[in-house]
Amino acid sequence: MSDKELAAAIIEKVGGKENIVSVRHCATRLRLIVTDKDKIDTQAVEDLDNVKGSFFNAGQYQIILGTGLVNRIYDEVVKLVGHADAVASGSDQPQQKPVYGNAFQRAVRMFSDVFVPIIPVLVATGLFMGLRGLLTQEAVLNVFGLTAADVPAQLLTFTQILTDTAFSFLPALVCWSTFRNFGGSPVIGIVLGLMLVSPSLPSAYDVGSGAAEPLTFFGFLSVSGYQGSVLPAFAAGILTSKFEQWLRKHVPDAIDLIVTPFLTLLFGILIALFAIGPVLHAVEQVILVVVENIIFLPFGIGGFLYGCFGQLLGIFGIHHILNFLEISMLAQDGWNYLNPIGTCGNVAQAGAVLAVAIKAASVKTKQVAYPSCLSALLGITEPAVFGVNLKFVKPYVMAMIGGGVGGFLASLIGLRATGMSITGIPGTLLYLNEQLPWYIVINLISFAVAFGLTWMFGFSTKMEQQS
């Protein structure tokens, strides 16, 4: 089945293009908002080639396709439907989007829609950081008879361009994506984000290190750049894009080209620098401190709690809420403390699903479970979670325990990643330093604990008959 044929089949099984209000996607899942959930033939969708499962969560029908494929199917679906935000058949007015989920679920979905598009570039940056760490390690250099002094300064500068750019201009990425999702002009969002890190402002990094003093406005308000900040750019992007939409409706067409961008940027920078920016930056710092205090609880307790119960976030579709925390951590000091603990949970899901695959009597269960193990080891856990482990419940619980054990050990040792959003086997690229052996050992332990517990207590062939 070609990509176009699969896209057409998906559209048909979800009730036709007239039932699709909007189309989005993340790293592995096609996300559809539909008018009528009852028109979806879930079983028919899941029986399609290359579809690894589906579920309805936070107002979206999410179809698990896997990395790479989901991007191609998304493009084909958009072509067939007509737009990412579909127009009702026979009407020139956009359909009214149905409201699904509670306010918290809708807020998380909104947050996800903004941050998912910028994750790929942050993943790439994290890999560059890992490679830079590898190239500058004394142990690696010694293999070639070199020392740190032998590394050309120009090469180090080049690697800094690769590793520092995305995080230095992070507010521009956030504002761009926020404007794009809230109906503003993305190019205005980019400029507003760049204003937040303007060279005319003292850098947040310099102010934080004491190398520079913030500017003082009105005799009491301290202002500096927002390098590495997420929430101020996010909130400013929402308010300013809405203000731009209001202007478009009230400014005469003859002067819209001049007046609207001018007033939009003026409004945006004023509220960002002098109103919501300082407040939300302080909130961001408090949240970071709270999370770090939890995961750094003594004796590995924090690592166990997050490694175990953090896996529940994915079920409820709210795991993307942690993206900004990881981004903020990396922007603050170049390290991600959540990734190594979360990775243990993903690898534990692989261990649990492999135990199910080996013990299962059903050919269909084996056909789903074996590939799901490989996917989970590559960092894609949806097929294992929704296709197998959560279906039988106990394997999922055993995976939580395995993830907790791994998180406990990772916390004790103090593992930390150079990037985000890749785990399992690909995640080794974020630990190309003295941590790599520990990363491998701890994940092997997570895998083994989940596998062993599932084999002994978490699964039996009777469970297949009852499912």
C-alpha positions as CSV (number, residue, x, y, z in Angstrom):
1,M,0.0,0.0,0.0
2,S,1.5,3.4,-1.1
3,D,1.5,6.4,1.2
4,K,-1.3,8.0,-0.8
5,E,-3.4,4.8,-0.6
6,L,-2.9,4.5,3.2
7,A,-3.8,8.2,3.7
8,A,-7.0,7.8,1.6
9,A,-7.9,4.6,3.6
10,I,-7.4,6.5,6.9
11,I,-9.6,9.3,5.8
12,E,-12.3,6.9,4.7
13,K,-12.2,4.9,8.0
14,V,-12.5,8.0,10.1
15,G,-15.7,9.1,8.4
16,G,-14.4,10.9,5.3
17,K,-12.8,14.2,4.9
18,E,-16.0,16.0,5.8
19,N,-15.6,14.6,9.3
20,I,-12.0,15.9,9.7
21,V,-11.7,19.3,11.3
22,S,-8.0,19.5,11.6
23,V,-4.9,17.4,11.0
24,R,-1.7,17.6,13.1
25,H,1.2,15.1,13.8
26,C,3.9,14.6,16.3
27,A,7.0,12.4,16.0
28,T,5.0,9.1,15.7
29,R,1.3,9.8,15.6
30,L,-1.2,11.4,13.1
31,R,-3.5,13.5,15.2
32,L,-7.0,14.2,13.9
33,I,-9.8,16.3,15.4
34,V,-13.1,15.1,14.1
35,T,-16.7,16.3,14.1
36,D,-18.3,13.0,15.1
37,K,-16.3,10.4,17.0
38,D,-18.9,7.8,16.3
39,K,-18.1,7.8,12.6
40,I,-14.6,6.4,13.3
41,D,-14.2,2.7,12.6
42,T,-11.3,2.1,15.0
43,Q,-10.8,-1.5,14.2
44,A,-10.7,-0.9,10.5
45,V,-8.1,1.8,11.0
46,E,-5.9,-0.4,13.2
47,D,-6.2,-3.2,10.6
48,L,-4.6,-1.0,7.9
49,D,-1.0,-1.8,6.9
50,N,1.7,0.1,8.8
51,V,-0.8,1.3,11.4
52,K,0.5,0.2,14.8
53,G,-2.5,1.2,16.9
54,S,-4.8,4.1,17.7
55,F,-6.5,5.8,20.6
56,F,-8.7,8.9,21.4
57,N,-7.1,11.3,23.8
58,A,-7.4,14.9,24.8
59,G,-9.8,15.6,22.0
60,Q,-7.7,14.0,19.3
61,Y,-7.9,10.7,17.4
62,Q,-4.3,9.6,17.4
63,I,-3.1,7.0,14.9
64,I,0.3,5.5,15.6
65,L,2.4,5.3,12.4
66,G,6.0,5.6,13.5
67,T,8.7,8.1,12.7
68,G,9.3,9.1,9.1
69,L,6.1,7.5,7.9
70,V,3.9,9.8,9.9
71,N,5.4,12.8,8.1
72,R,4.7,11.4,4.7
73,I,1.1,10.3,5.6
74,Y,0.4,13.7,7.1
75,D,1.4,15.4,3.9
76,E,-0.8,13.0,1.9
77,V,-3.8,13.5,4.3
78,V,-3.5,17.3,4.1
79,K,-3.4,17.1,0.2
80,L,-6.6,14.9,0.2
81,V,-8.4,16.8,2.9
82,G,-7.5,20.2,1.4
83,H,-5.8,21.8,4.4
84,A,-4.4,21.1,7.8
85,D,-7.5,22.9,9.2
86,A,-10.1,21.5,6.9
87,V,-12.9,23.4,5.3
88,A,-16.4,21.8,5.4
89,S,-17.5,20.2,2.2
90,G,-19.6,22.4,0.1
91,S,-18.9,25.4,2.4
92,D,-16.5,28.3,2.2
93,Q,-16.4,28.7,6.0
94,P,-14.2,26.7,8.3
95,Q,-15.9,24.1,10.4
96,Q,-16.4,24.9,14.1
97,K,-14.0,22.7,16.0
98,P,-15.7,20.5,18.5
99,V,-14.5,20.9,22.1
100,Y,-13.1,17.7,23.6
101,G,-11.6,17.0,26.9
102,N,-11.4,19.2,30.0
103,A,-9.6,22.5,30.2
104,F,-6.4,21.0,31.4
105,Q,-6.3,18.5,28.5
106,R,-7.0,21.2,26.0
107,A,-4.2,23.3,27.5
108,V,-1.8,20.5,27.2
109,R,-2.8,19.8,23.6
110,M,-2.2,23.5,22.8
111,F,1.2,23.4,24.5
112,S,2.1,20.3,22.5
113,D,1.0,21.8,19.2
114,V,3.4,24.7,19.9
115,F,6.5,22.8,21.1
116,V,6.4,19.6,19.0
117,P,7.4,21.5,15.7
118,I,10.6,22.9,17.3
119,I,11.8,19.6,18.9
120,P,13.6,18.3,15.8
121,V,16.0,21.2,15.7
122,L,16.6,20.8,19.4
123,V,17.3,17.1,18.9
124,A,19.8,18.0,16.2
125,T,21.5,20.5,18.6
126,G,21.6,17.9,21.3
127,L,23.4,15.5,19.0
128,F,25.9,18.2,18.0
129,M,26.5,18.7,21.7
130,G,27.2,15.0,22.2
131,L,29.6,14.9,19.3
132,R,31.4,18.0,20.4
133,G,31.8,16.4,23.9
134,L,33.2,13.3,22.2
135,L,35.7,15.3,20.1
136,T,37.0,17.3,23.0
137,Q,37.4,14.4,25.4
138,E,41.0,13.8,26.5
139,A,40.5,10.0,26.3
140,V,39.4,10.2,22.7
141,L,42.1,12.7,21.7
142,N,44.8,10.5,23.3
143,V,43.9,7.7,21.0
144,F,45.1,9.8,18.2
145,G,48.1,11.2,20.1
146,L,46.5,14.6,20.7
147,T,45.6,16.8,23.6
148,A,43.0,19.5,24.1
149,A,45.6,22.1,23.2
150,D,46.0,20.5,19.7
151,V,42.3,21.1,18.8
152,P,42.2,24.1,16.5
153,A,40.4,27.1,17.9
154,Q,38.5,27.5,14.6
155,L,37.1,24.0,15.0
156,L,35.9,24.8,18.5
157,T,34.2,27.9,17.2
158,F,32.5,26.0,14.4
159,T,31.2,23.5,16.9
160,Q,29.9,26.3,19.1
161,I,27.9,27.6,16.2
162,L,26.3,24.2,15.9
163,T,25.6,23.8,19.6
164,D,24.7,27.3,20.8
165,T,22.6,28.8,18.1
166,A,19.2,27.1,18.7
167,F,19.3,27.8,22.4
168,S,20.6,31.3,22.1
169,F,17.7,32.2,19.8
170,L,15.1,29.9,21.5
171,P,12.5,32.6,22.1
172,A,12.4,33.2,18.3
173,L,11.6,29.5,17.7
174,V,8.9,29.6,20.4
175,C,7.3,32.8,19.2
176,W,7.3,31.6,15.6
177,S,5.6,28.3,16.5
178,T,3.1,30.1,18.8
179,F,2.1,32.7,16.2
180,R,1.8,29.8,13.7
181,N,-0.6,27.9,15.9
182,F,-2.6,30.8,17.2
183,G,-3.3,32.4,13.8
184,G,-0.8,35.2,13.8
185,S,1.9,36.0,11.1
186,P,4.8,33.7,11.8
187,V,7.3,36.2,10.5
188,I,6.2,38.7,13.1
189,G,6.6,36.0,15.7
190,I,10.2,35.4,14.6
191,V,11.0,39.1,14.8
192,L,9.3,39.4,18.2
193,G,11.3,36.4,19.5
194,L,14.6,37.9,18.1
195,M,13.8,41.2,20.0
196,L,13.7,39.2,23.2
197,V,17.3,38.2,22.7
198,S,18.5,41.4,21.0
199,P,22.2,42.2,21.4
200,S,21.1,45.6,22.7
201,L,19.9,43.9,25.9
202,P,22.3,42.4,28.4
203,S,22.4,38.7,27.8
204,A,20.6,36.6,30.4
205,Y,23.7,34.4,30.6
206,D,26.0,37.3,31.3
207,V,23.5,38.7,33.9
208,G,23.3,35.3,35.6
209,S,27.0,34.9,35.8
210,G,27.5,38.4,37.1
211,A,29.4,39.5,34.0
212,A,26.8,42.2,33.1
213,E,24.1,44.2,34.9
214,P,20.5,44.3,33.8
215,L,19.0,47.5,32.5
216,T,16.7,49.4,34.9
217,F,13.5,50.9,33.7
218,F,11.2,53.2,35.7
219,G,13.6,53.1,38.6
220,F,12.7,49.6,39.7
221,L,12.2,47.2,36.8
222,S,15.2,45.1,35.9
223,V,15.3,44.0,32.2
224,S,17.7,41.7,30.4
225,G,17.6,39.3,27.4
226,Y,15.5,36.1,27.5
227,Q,18.1,33.7,26.2
228,G,17.0,30.2,27.1
229,S,13.6,31.2,28.4
230,V,10.5,29.6,27.2
231,L,7.4,30.8,29.1
232,P,7.8,34.5,28.4
233,A,8.1,33.9,24.6
234,F,5.2,31.5,24.7
235,A,2.8,33.8,26.6
236,A,3.9,36.9,24.6
237,G,3.3,34.9,21.4
238,I,-0.2,34.0,22.4
239,L,-1.2,37.5,23.4
240,T,0.5,39.3,20.5
241,S,-0.9,36.9,17.9
242,K,-4.4,37.5,19.2
243,F,-3.8,41.3,19.2
244,E,-2.6,41.0,15.6
245,Q,-5.9,39.2,14.7
246,W,-7.9,42.0,16.4
247,L,-6.0,44.6,14.5
248,R,-6.6,42.9,11.1
249,K,-10.3,43.2,11.7
250,H,-10.3,46.9,12.7
251,V,-7.4,48.5,10.7
252,P,-8.5,49.7,7.2
253,D,-7.1,47.7,4.4
254,A,-5.4,50.7,2.9
255,I,-3.0,51.1,5.9
256,D,-3.0,47.5,7.2
257,L,0.4,46.7,5.7
258,I,2.0,49.5,7.6
259,V,0.0,49.9,10.8
260,T,-0.7,46.3,11.8
261,P,2.9,44.9,11.9
262,F,4.1,48.2,13.6
263,L,1.5,48.1,16.4
264,T,1.8,44.3,16.8
265,L,5.5,44.4,17.4
266,L,5.3,47.4,19.6
267,F,2.5,45.8,21.7
268,G,4.4,42.5,21.8
269,I,7.8,43.9,23.0
270,L,6.2,46.1,25.6
271,I,4.3,43.3,27.3
272,A,7.2,40.9,27.0
273,L,9.8,43.2,28.5
274,F,7.8,45.1,31.0
275,A,4.8,43.0,32.0
276,I,4.5,39.3,31.6
277,G,8.2,38.6,30.8
278,P,9.7,39.3,34.2
279,V,6.9,37.6,36.0
280,L,6.9,34.4,33.9
281,H,10.7,34.2,33.9
282,A,10.5,34.1,37.7
283,V,7.8,31.5,37.5
284,E,9.9,29.5,35.1
285,Q,12.8,29.5,37.5
286,V,10.6,28.4,40.4
287,I,9.2,25.5,38.3
288,L,12.7,24.4,37.4
289,V,13.9,24.5,41.0
290,V,10.9,22.4,42.1
291,V,11.4,19.8,39.4
292,E,15.1,19.6,40.0
293,N,14.5,19.3,43.8
294,I,12.1,16.4,43.1
295,I,14.4,14.4,40.8
296,F,17.4,15.2,43.1
297,L,15.7,13.9,46.2
298,P,18.3,12.0,48.2
299,F,19.1,8.3,47.9
300,G,17.7,8.1,44.3
301,I,14.1,8.6,45.6
302,G,13.4,11.3,43.0
303,G,14.7,9.2,40.2
304,F,12.6,6.2,41.2
305,L,9.4,8.3,41.4
306,Y,9.9,9.9,38.0
307,G,11.2,6.8,36.3
308,C,8.1,4.9,37.6
309,F,5.2,7.3,37.6
310,G,6.5,9.6,34.8
311,Q,5.4,6.9,32.3
312,L,1.8,7.7,33.1
313,L,2.1,11.1,31.5
314,G,2.3,9.5,28.1
315,I,-1.0,7.6,28.6
316,F,-2.8,10.8,29.3
317,G,-1.1,12.7,26.5
318,I,0.5,15.2,28.8
319,H,4.1,14.2,28.5
320,H,4.8,17.1,26.1
321,I,4.3,19.4,29.1
322,L,7.8,18.4,30.2
323,N,9.4,19.7,26.9
324,F,9.7,23.2,28.2
325,L,11.4,21.9,31.3
326,E,14.0,20.0,29.4
327,I,14.5,22.9,27.0
328,S,15.0,25.2,30.0
329,M,17.4,22.9,31.7
330,L,19.5,22.6,28.5
331,A,19.4,26.4,28.0
332,Q,20.5,27.0,31.6
333,D,23.6,24.9,31.9
334,G,23.7,22.5,28.9
335,W,22.4,19.5,30.7
336,N,19.1,17.5,30.7
337,Y,18.5,15.7,33.9
338,L,15.1,14.3,32.9
339,N,16.2,12.4,29.8
340,P,18.3,9.6,31.5
341,I,15.5,8.8,34.0
342,G,12.8,8.9,31.3
343,T,14.9,6.7,29.1
344,C,14.8,4.0,31.7
345,G,11.0,3.9,31.5
346,N,11.1,3.5,27.7
347,V,13.6,0.7,27.8
348,A,11.6,-1.0,30.5
349,Q,8.5,-1.0,28.2
350,A,10.7,-2.8,25.7
351,G,11.7,-5.4,28.2
352,A,8.0,-6.0,29.3
353,V,6.7,-6.3,25.7
354,L,9.5,-8.7,24.8
355,A,8.5,-11.0,27.6
356,V,4.9,-10.9,26.3
357,A,6.1,-11.6,22.8
358,I,8.0,-14.7,23.9
359,K,5.3,-16.1,26.2
360,A,2.2,-15.2,24.0
361,A,0.3,-18.0,22.3
362,S,-1.5,-15.8,19.9
363,V,0.3,-15.2,16.6
364,K,-1.4,-11.8,16.4
365,T,0.0,-10.8,19.8
366,K,3.5,-11.9,18.7
367,Q,3.2,-10.0,15.5
368,V,2.5,-6.8,17.3
369,A,4.8,-7.4,20.3
370,Y,8.1,-8.2,18.7
371,P,8.3,-5.1,16.4
372,S,7.1,-3.0,19.4
373,C,10.1,-4.1,21.4
374,L,12.4,-2.9,18.7
375,S,10.5,0.4,18.4
376,A,10.6,1.0,22.1
377,L,14.4,0.4,22.2
378,L,14.6,3.0,19.5
379,G,12.6,5.4,21.7
380,I,9.1,4.9,20.2
381,T,7.0,3.4,22.9
382,E,3.5,3.9,21.6
383,P,3.2,0.5,19.9
384,A,4.4,-1.3,23.0
385,V,2.3,0.7,25.4
386,F,-1.0,1.0,23.6
387,G,-0.7,-2.1,21.5
388,V,0.4,-4.6,24.1
389,N,1.4,-3.6,27.6
390,L,-1.5,-1.3,28.6
391,K,-3.9,-3.7,26.9
392,F,-2.9,-6.5,29.4
393,V,-2.3,-3.9,32.2
394,K,0.2,-6.0,34.3
395,P,3.1,-5.8,31.8
396,Y,2.7,-2.0,31.9
397,V,2.9,-2.1,35.7
398,M,6.0,-4.2,35.6
399,A,7.5,-1.7,33.1
400,M,6.8,1.1,35.6
401,I,8.7,-0.8,38.2
402,G,11.6,-1.5,35.8
403,G,11.7,2.2,34.9
404,G,11.7,3.1,38.6
405,V,14.7,0.9,39.3
406,G,16.6,2.4,36.4
407,G,15.6,5.9,37.4
408,F,16.8,5.2,40.9
409,L,20.2,4.1,39.7
410,A,20.5,7.0,37.1
411,S,19.7,9.5,39.9
412,L,22.2,8.0,42.3
413,I,25.0,8.1,39.7
414,G,23.9,11.6,38.4
415,L,23.4,10.8,34.7
416,R,22.7,13.8,32.5
417,A,22.1,14.2,28.8
418,T,23.4,16.8,26.4
419,G,20.1,17.0,24.5
420,M,16.5,15.8,24.5
421,S,13.8,13.8,22.7
422,I,15.8,10.7,21.8
423,T,16.1,7.7,24.1
424,G,17.0,4.1,24.1
425,I,19.6,3.1,21.6
426,P,19.7,6.5,19.7
427,G,19.9,8.2,23.1
428,T,23.5,6.9,23.5
429,L,24.5,9.9,21.3
430,L,23.6,12.2,24.1
431,Y,26.1,10.4,26.4
432,L,29.2,10.3,24.3
433,N,31.4,11.0,27.3
434,E,32.5,9.2,30.5
435,Q,28.8,8.5,31.2
436,L,28.3,6.2,28.3
437,P,29.1,2.9,30.1
438,W,26.8,3.8,33.0
439,Y,24.0,4.7,30.5
440,I,24.2,1.3,28.9
441,V,24.4,-0.6,32.1
442,I,21.5,1.2,33.8
443,N,19.2,0.7,30.8
444,L,20.1,-2.9,30.6
445,I,19.1,-3.3,34.2
446,S,15.8,-1.5,33.5
447,F,15.2,-3.8,30.6
448,A,16.0,-6.9,32.6
449,V,13.9,-6.0,35.6
450,A,10.8,-5.3,33.5
451,F,11.4,-8.4,31.4
452,G,11.9,-10.6,34.4
453,L,8.9,-9.3,36.4
454,T,6.6,-9.6,33.3
455,W,7.8,-13.1,32.6
456,M,7.2,-14.3,36.2
457,F,4.2,-12.3,37.3
458,G,3.0,-9.9,34.6
459,F,1.7,-12.1,31.8
460,S,0.1,-15.4,31.0
461,T,-1.7,-16.9,28.0
462,K,-5.0,-16.7,30.0
463,M,-4.8,-13.0,29.8
464,E,-4.9,-13.2,26.0
465,Q,-8.2,-15.1,26.1
466,Q,-9.7,-12.5,28.4
467,S,-8.6,-9.5,26.5
